[in-house]
Amino acid sequence: MLPGVAPETERSRPDPTLIKMVARAWFGELVAGRARSLCELAERDAITRRYIRRLVYLAFLCPELVEAILLGRQPVDLTATRLIGIELPLDCIEQRSLLAS
């Protein structure tokens, strides 16, 4: 079992909203130069900068947690609403600890 992944009896199902959030983190757009700023992304995608700013941090979600989310093996209480509402640390150990609680 991956660290930070829910045990078999406590697993969720794949959550399309959560998967879309993780996949849409926009960091790749910025790195590749397809967008020059969060403002540009917000205007292009017709969403708020605040929303993009919250989601861009998901580009730094630990690979094990991304895999768990994509496979529907995230902790049951790890929802899109919870994930967007927390201050996500960059350290993988801290992420696992925070998101597993």
CYANA upper distance limits for C-alpha pairs under 8 A (distance plus 0.5 A):
  1 MET  CA      5 VAL  CA      7.28
  1 MET  CA      7 PRO  CA      8.19
  2 LEU  CA     64 GLU  CA      6.94
  2 LEU  CA     68 ALA  CA      8.48
  3 PRO  CA     64 GLU  CA      7.62
  3 PRO  CA     96 ARG  CA      7.65
  4 GLY  CA     64 GLU  CA      7.97
  4 GLY  CA     65 LEU  CA      7.16
  4 GLY  CA     74 GLN  CA      8.28
  4 GLY  CA     75 PRO  CA      8.40
  4 GLY  CA     96 ARG  CA      5.35
  4 GLY  CA     97 SER  CA      7.76
  4 GLY  CA     99 LEU  CA      7.98
  4 GLY  CA    100 ALA  CA      6.38
  5 VAL  CA     64 GLU  CA      8.35
  5 VAL  CA     65 LEU  CA      7.56
  5 VAL  CA     68 ALA  CA      6.59
  5 VAL  CA     73 ARG  CA      6.57
  5 VAL  CA     74 GLN  CA      6.02
  5 VAL  CA     75 PRO  CA      6.83
  5 VAL  CA    100 ALA  CA      8.18
  6 ALA  CA     10 GLU  CA      6.24
  6 ALA  CA     11 ARG  CA      5.81
  6 ALA  CA     73 ARG  CA      6.51
  6 ALA  CA     74 GLN  CA      6.19
  6 ALA  CA     75 PRO  CA      5.20
  6 ALA  CA     76 VAL  CA      7.98
  6 ALA  CA    100 ALA  CA      8.26
  7 PRO  CA     11 ARG  CA      6.71
  8 GLU  CA     73 ARG  CA      8.45
 10 GLU  CA     75 PRO  CA      7.27
 10 GLU  CA     76 VAL  CA      6.86
 11 ARG  CA     72 GLY  CA      7.66
 11 ARG  CA     73 ARG  CA      5.68
 11 ARG  CA     74 GLN  CA      6.74
 11 ARG  CA     75 PRO  CA      6.27
 11 ARG  CA     76 VAL  CA      6.17
 12 SER  CA     72 GLY  CA      6.14
 12 SER  CA     73 ARG  CA      6.30
 12 SER  CA     74 GLN  CA      6.67
 12 SER  CA     75 PRO  CA      6.91
 12 SER  CA     76 VAL  CA      5.35
 13 ARG  CA     71 LEU  CA      8.36
 13 ARG  CA     72 GLY  CA      4.99
 13 ARG  CA     73 ARG  CA      7.32
 14 PRO  CA     19 ILE  CA      8.09
 14 PRO  CA     69 ILE  CA      7.23
 14 PRO  CA     70 LEU  CA      6.96
 14 PRO  CA     71 LEU  CA      6.54
 14 PRO  CA     72 GLY  CA      4.11
 14 PRO  CA     73 ARG  CA      7.80
 15 ASP  CA     19 ILE  CA      6.60
 15 ASP  CA     69 ILE  CA      8.04
 15 ASP  CA     72 GLY  CA      7.06
 15 ASP  CA     79 THR  CA      8.37
 16 PRO  CA     20 LYS  CA      6.51
 17 THR  CA     21 MET  CA      6.73
 17 THR  CA     80 ALA  CA      6.84
 18 LEU  CA     22 VAL  CA      6.84
 18 LEU  CA     69 ILE  CA      7.79
 18 LEU  CA     79 THR  CA      6.96
 18 LEU  CA     80 ALA  CA      5.23
 19 ILE  CA     23 ALA  CA      6.58
 19 ILE  CA     69 ILE  CA      6.97
 19 ILE  CA     70 LEU  CA      6.55
 20 LYS  CA     24 ARG  CA      6.36
 21 MET  CA     25 ALA  CA      6.90
 21 MET  CA     55 LEU  CA      7.34
 21 MET  CA     58 LEU  CA      8.33
 21 MET  CA     80 ALA  CA      7.76
 22 VAL  CA     55 LEU  CA      8.09
 22 VAL  CA     58 LEU  CA      6.36
 22 VAL  CA     59 ALA  CA      7.63
 22 VAL  CA     66 VAL  CA      7.82
 24 ARG  CA     55 LEU  CA      8.12
 25 ALA  CA     52 ILE  CA      8.12
 25 ALA  CA     55 LEU  CA      5.70
 25 ALA  CA     56 VAL  CA      5.12
 25 ALA  CA     57 TYR  CA      7.61
 25 ALA  CA     58 LEU  CA      6.20
 25 ALA  CA     59 ALA  CA      5.91
 26 TRP  CA     30 LEU  CA      7.19
 26 TRP  CA     52 ILE  CA      8.19
 26 TRP  CA     55 LEU  CA      8.17
 26 TRP  CA     56 VAL  CA      6.33
 26 TRP  CA     59 ALA  CA      8.07
 27 PHE  CA     31 VAL  CA      6.71
 27 PHE  CA     56 VAL  CA      6.26
 27 PHE  CA     59 ALA  CA      6.50
 28 GLY  CA     32 ALA  CA      6.36
 29 GLU  CA     33 GLY  CA      6.67
 29 GLU  CA     34 ARG  CA      5.62
 29 GLU  CA     35 ALA  CA      6.11
 30 LEU  CA     34 ARG  CA      6.66
 30 LEU  CA     35 ALA  CA      5.62
 30 LEU  CA     36 ARG  CA      6.51
 30 LEU  CA     37 SER  CA      7.42
 35 ALA  CA     40 GLU  CA      6.75
 35 ALA  CA     41 LEU  CA      6.77
 36 ARG  CA     40 GLU  CA      7.00
 36 ARG  CA     41 LEU  CA      8.49
 37 SER  CA     41 LEU  CA      6.96
 38 LEU  CA     42 ALA  CA      6.56
 38 LEU  CA     49 ARG  CA      6.51
 38 LEU  CA     52 ILE  CA      7.22
 38 LEU  CA     53 ARG  CA      7.57
 39 CYS  CA     43 GLU  CA      6.69
 39 CYS  CA     49 ARG  CA      6.46
 40 GLU  CA     44 ARG  CA      6.52
 41 LEU  CA     45 ASP  CA      6.46
 41 LEU  CA     49 ARG  CA      8.30
 41 LEU  CA     52 ILE  CA      8.22
 42 ALA  CA     46 ALA  CA      6.05
 42 ALA  CA     47 ILE  CA      5.42
 42 ALA  CA     48 THR  CA      5.91
 42 ALA  CA     49 ARG  CA      5.82
 42 ALA  CA     52 ILE  CA      7.37
 43 GLU  CA     47 ILE  CA      7.22
 43 GLU  CA     48 THR  CA      8.36
 47 ILE  CA     51 TYR  CA      7.54
 47 ILE  CA     52 ILE  CA      8.08
 48 THR  CA     52 ILE  CA      7.06
 49 ARG  CA     53 ARG  CA      6.41
 50 ARG  CA     54 ARG  CA      6.80
 51 TYR  CA     55 LEU  CA      6.79
 52 ILE  CA     56 VAL  CA      6.39
 53 ARG  CA     57 TYR  CA      7.65
 54 ARG  CA     58 LEU  CA      8.23
 54 ARG  CA     84 ILE  CA      6.69
 55 LEU  CA     59 ALA  CA      8.17
 55 LEU  CA     84 ILE  CA      7.29
 57 TYR  CA     61 LEU  CA      7.79
 57 TYR  CA     88 LEU  CA      7.58
 58 LEU  CA     88 LEU  CA      8.47
 60 PHE  CA     90 LEU  CA      6.87
 61 LEU  CA     65 LEU  CA      7.16
 61 LEU  CA     66 VAL  CA      7.04
 61 LEU  CA     90 LEU  CA      7.88
 61 LEU  CA     92 CYS  CA      8.01
 61 LEU  CA     95 GLN  CA      8.13
 62 CYS  CA     66 VAL  CA      6.86
 62 CYS  CA     92 CYS  CA      5.97
 62 CYS  CA     95 GLN  CA      7.96
 63 PRO  CA     67 GLU  CA      6.58
 64 GLU  CA     68 ALA  CA      6.66
 65 LEU  CA     69 ILE  CA      6.64
 65 LEU  CA     74 GLN  CA      7.67
 65 LEU  CA     96 ARG  CA      8.08
 66 VAL  CA     70 LEU  CA      6.65
 67 GLU  CA     71 LEU  CA      6.63
 68 ALA  CA     72 GLY  CA      6.45
 68 ALA  CA     73 ARG  CA      5.09
 68 ALA  CA     74 GLN  CA      5.54
 69 ILE  CA     73 ARG  CA      6.36
 69 ILE  CA     74 GLN  CA      5.58
 74 GLN  CA     78 LEU  CA      6.91
 75 PRO  CA     99 LEU  CA      8.29
 75 PRO  CA    100 ALA  CA      6.83
 77 ASP  CA     82 ARG  CA      8.41
 78 LEU  CA     82 ARG  CA      6.73
 78 LEU  CA     83 LEU  CA      7.17
 78 LEU  CA     99 LEU  CA      7.21
 78 LEU  CA    100 ALA  CA      8.33
 79 THR  CA     83 LEU  CA      6.61
 80 ALA  CA     84 ILE  CA      6.60
 81 THR  CA     85 GLY  CA      6.69
 82 ARG  CA     86 ILE  CA      7.01
 88 LEU  CA     95 GLN  CA      7.20
 89 PRO  CA     94 GLU  CA      6.85
 89 PRO  CA     95 GLN  CA      6.40
 90 LEU  CA     94 GLU  CA      8.15
 90 LEU  CA     95 GLN  CA      7.63
 91 ASP  CA     95 GLN  CA      6.67
 92 CYS  CA     96 ARG  CA      6.62
 93 ILE  CA     97 SER  CA      6.69
 94 GLU  CA     98 LEU  CA      6.52
 95 GLN  CA     99 LEU  CA      6.40
 96 ARG  CA    100 ALA  CA      6.21
 97 SER  CA    101 SER  CA      6.92
